């Protein structure tokens, strides 16, 4: 299966995006605690 611009398959890209979103949500949650 060919890779698209070196990103690999959609499953890997989706997993990476999900991890990034989860990481961002955790960061926002921690930041919010400091500003409350």
C-alpha positions in Angstrom: 0.0 0.0 0.0 1.6 3.3 -1.1 2.2 6.0 1.5 0.8 9.5 1.0 3.5 12.2 1.3 5.3 10.1 3.9 2.5 10.2 6.4 1.8 6.5 6.2 -1.7 5.0 6.2 -4.8 6.7 7.5 -4.9 4.6 10.6 -1.5 5.9 11.8 -2.4 9.4 10.8 -5.8 9.2 12.7 -4.0 7.8 15.8 -1.5 10.6 15.7 -4.2 13.2 15.4 -6.2 11.6 18.2 -3.1 11.6 20.5 -2.4 15.2 19.6 -6.0 16.2 20.4 -5.9 14.3 23.7 -2.6 15.9 24.6 -4.0 19.4 23.8 -7.1 18.8 25.9 -5.0 17.7 28.9 -2.8 20.8 28.5 -5.9 23.0 28.4 -7.3 21.3 31.5 -4.1 21.8 33.4 -3.8 25.5 32.3 -7.4 26.2 33.3 -6.7 25.0 36.8 -4.0 27.7 37.1 -6.2 30.4 35.9 -9.3 29.6 38.0 
